[in-house]
Amino acid sequence: MATDWRVCCWKRSRASAYEKYVCNHVLKPLGITTPHPIYSSPEMVELMALPYDVAGAGGEPRPAPQVHTDVYPAGNAYLTAEDMARFLGAHVNGGVFQERRIVSAASVSQMHEPRFGGNYAFGFRVKKTARGRTLIRHVGRMPGMSSMMMGDVEAHVGVYYMANASDVPFEIADAAIALLRTSPAAFASKPTVAGLPRRHRAAVRRFNTHTHYSLRAISS
């Protein structure tokens, strides 16, 4: 996440620490309430999943080292999947999340533009489809931890998921984006993606991804 916002915030952040600026001007406006997103508190550590390596299909999981990275522009942020979904929401809505401007539309557009003739922009790999869609993707990977963030900028939909395992399958993101495109209005009014209210559990549908995984979607 640090790479994505650093370029846009650099000039204004000289007067204060970069981490403090991100917390006050990006995370808080997004409605993120995780108390210590840069350096985790002892209470947060008690709730964290332990990292594991998985040796192929059916393999036994093995404990992996716990690693903290603080080499800029890379780094760590201790956030929930819901927190990261909010961050992605601003990216697929032109810098706006829940009617609040987080960063300018011009900055977001620049952040999604590949550089130096490749497919990597500011923190995102970018794919331009034959139908004119812009897909942004960022994969997080540490020993025993991994995550996937993918968004369709034109469709204003995205998906984020994480696992305490060495790798996450891309097929889940591809299938989720395809599913969200079919009925974006049904999801647009949902402010978060975390949790499943008990009253909605009977309205869950299952979708085959043609891989070893399946998706479940909640009807609105």
Secondary structure as UniProt FT lines:
FT   HELIX           2..9
FT   HELIX           11..13
FT   TURN            14..15
FT   HELIX           18..22
FT   HELIX           23..27
FT   TURN            28..31
FT   HELIX           42..47
FT   STRAND          52..54
FT   TURN            57..58
FT   STRAND          61..63
FT   TURN            72..73
FT   HELIX           81..91
FT   TURN            92..95
FT   STRAND          96..97
FT   TURN            98..99
FT   STRAND          100..101
FT   HELIX           105..111
FT   TURN            116..117
FT   STRAND          125..128
FT   TURN            130..131
FT   STRAND          134..142
FT   TURN            143..144
FT   STRAND          145..152
FT   TURN            153..156
FT   STRAND          157..163
FT   HELIX           170..182
FT   HELIX           185..188
FT   HELIX           198..203
FT   STRAND          204..208
FT   STRAND          214..218
//
